[in-house]
C-alpha cells in the first residue's frame, strides 16, 4: 500500500471517529436513553391505546396514526422497570424498523444530540447465559458528564416480535 493510501486510510478513520450520530434522548425514570434518530419518524402525545389480547404485558396495544395501525410498547415494562402513571410529559416515539412502525412509550423525549463515535463505549458484558437475547444496549455514550444508554433497536424489538407486532396492522 502506498504512503498516500495509508495516509488517506488514517484520515478516513480519524474522520469516522470524530463524526457522530444523532440520537433522540428519552428519559425513563432517572436514566437517559438514546435512540438513533435515523429510525425515529414521529414523536406524538400520548393518545388512546386500544388493548389487544394475547400479547406480552409490555405491548400496551395499538394506536391509529394518520390511518396506520401502530403497535405500542411501554419501554418501562419492556425493561422490567416499575410501572408509573402516564402524565402530560409522556410521549410515544414512533420508530420504523424493517419498514414496520412501532410506538415506544417513554416518560419524556428531551432533545436530539450528536454523540461522537469516539465518545461511545461498548455495552458492558455481564456474562449472562442469554445475554445475546436480552442485551438491548449497543453502547454507553458520554455527553459532558452525562452517560447516555444507547439502545439497539433491532435487539429491543427482535425479528419474531416485529413479525408478531406487524400482524396487528393487517387485521
C-alpha positions in Angstrom: 0.0 0.0 0.0 1.4 3.4 -0.9 2.1 6.1 1.7 -0.7 8.2 0.2 -3.2 5.4 0.5 -2.1 4.8 4.1 -2.5 8.5 4.9 -5.9 8.5 3.4 -7.0 5.5 5.3 -5.8 7.0 8.6 -7.6 10.3 7.7 -10.8 8.4 7.0 -10.5 6.6 10.4 -10.0 9.9 12.2 -13.0 11.5 10.4 -15.1 8.5 11.3 -14.1 8.7 15.0 -14.6 12.4 15.0 -18.0 12.3 13.4 -21.1 11.3 15.3 -24.6 10.0 15.1 -27.6 12.0 16.2 -29.7 10.4 18.9 -33.1 11.3 20.3 -32.7 11.4 24.1 -35.5 9.9 26.1 -35.9 9.6 29.8 -37.2 6.6 31.7 -37.1 7.4 35.4 -33.7 8.9 36.2 -31.9 7.3 33.2 -31.4 8.8 29.7 -31.6 6.6 26.7 -30.5 7.4 23.1 -32.4 6.2 20.0 -30.7 6.6 16.7 -32.6 9.5 15.1 -32.4 7.8 11.7 -35.2 5.3 12.8 -37.4 7.9 14.5 -40.4 9.0 12.4 -42.6 10.8 14.9 -42.8 12.0 18.5 -46.5 12.3 19.4 -48.6 13.0 22.5 -49.9 10.0 24.3 -53.3 9.1 22.9 -55.9 6.4 23.3 -54.3 3.0 23.0 -56.6 0.1 22.1 -55.7 -3.0 24.1 -55.2 -6.2 22.1 -55.4 -9.6 24.0 -52.8 -12.3 24.0 -49.8 -10.0 23.7 -46.8 -9.6 26.1 -47.6 -7.3 29.0 -45.2 -4.6 27.7 -47.2 -4.3 24.5 -49.9 -1.9 25.5 -52.0 -2.3 22.3 -52.3 -0.2 19.1 -52.9 3.3 18.1 -54.2 4.8 14.8 -51.7 7.3 13.5 -52.9 9.0 10.3 -54.8 5.9 9.2 -52.0 3.5 10.1 -52.4 1.0 12.9 -49.2 1.0 15.0 -48.4 -1.3 17.9 -47.2 0.4 21.1 -44.6 -0.9 23.6 -44.2 0.6 27.0 -40.4 0.8 27.4 -40.6 0.8 31.2 -42.3 -2.5 31.1 -40.0 -3.9 28.4 -37.1 -3.1 30.7 -38.8 -4.6 33.8 -38.9 -1.2 35.4 -41.6 -0.1 37.9 -44.8 1.0 36.1 -45.8 4.6 36.6 -48.9 6.6 35.6 -48.7 8.4 32.3 -48.7 12.2 32.5 -48.6 15.2 30.2 -44.9 14.7 29.5 -45.3 11.0 28.5 -44.9 10.6 24.7 -45.0 7.9 22.1 -41.8 7.8 20.0 -42.6 6.1 16.7 -39.7 4.2 15.1 -39.5 2.5 11.8 -37.7 -0.9 11.7 -37.6 -3.0 8.6 -40.4 -1.0 7.1 -42.6 -1.5 10.2 -43.7 1.3 12.5 -43.6 0.7 16.3 -44.6 3.2 19.0 -42.4 3.3 22.2 -43.9 4.9 25.3 -41.2 6.9 27.2 -41.5 9.2 30.2 -40.4 12.1 28.1 -38.3 12.9 24.9 -35.9 15.7 25.8 -33.7 16.6 22.8 -31.7 15.4 19.8 -27.9 15.3 20.4 -24.9 14.4 18.3 -22.7 11.9 20.1 -19.3 11.3 18.7 -18.4 7.7 17.9 -15.2 8.2 20.0 -17.5 9.1 23.0 -19.4 5.8 22.8 -18.1 2.8 24.8 -19.2 -0.8 24.1 -22.0 -2.1 26.2 -20.9 -3.9 29.3 -21.0 -7.7 29.1 -22.1 -9.3 32.4 -21.7 -12.9 31.1 -25.3 -13.8 31.3 -26.3 -17.1 29.7 -28.9 -15.4 27.5 -27.0 -12.1 27.1 -27.4 -12.1 23.3 -31.1 -12.3 23.6 -31.5 -9.7 26.4 -28.9 -7.2 25.5 -30.8 -4.1 24.3 -27.8 -1.7 24.9 -25.5 -1.1 22.0 -23.2 1.2 23.9 -22.8 3.9 26.5 -22.4 7.4 25.2 -20.7 10.3 27.1 -22.3 13.7 26.7 -20.4 16.0 29.0 -20.7 14.4 32.5 -23.9 12.5 31.5 -24.0 8.9 30.4 -26.5 8.0 27.7 -27.6 4.4 27.3 -27.6 3.8 23.5 -30.4 1.4 22.6 -30.0 -1.3 19.9 -33.5 -1.1 18.4 -33.2 -4.4 16.4 -32.4 -6.3 19.6 -35.0 -4.4 21.6 -37.7 -5.4 19.1 -36.4 -8.7 17.6 -37.5 -10.1 14.2 -40.0 -12.5 15.8 -41.6 -9.6 17.7 -41.6 -7.5 14.6 -43.5 -10.2 12.7 -45.9 -10.6 15.6 -46.5 -6.9 16.0 -46.8 -6.2 12.3 -49.6 -8.8 12.1 -51.6 -6.4 14.3 -51.8 -3.8 11.5 -53.1 -6.4 9.0 -56.2 -7.2 10.9 
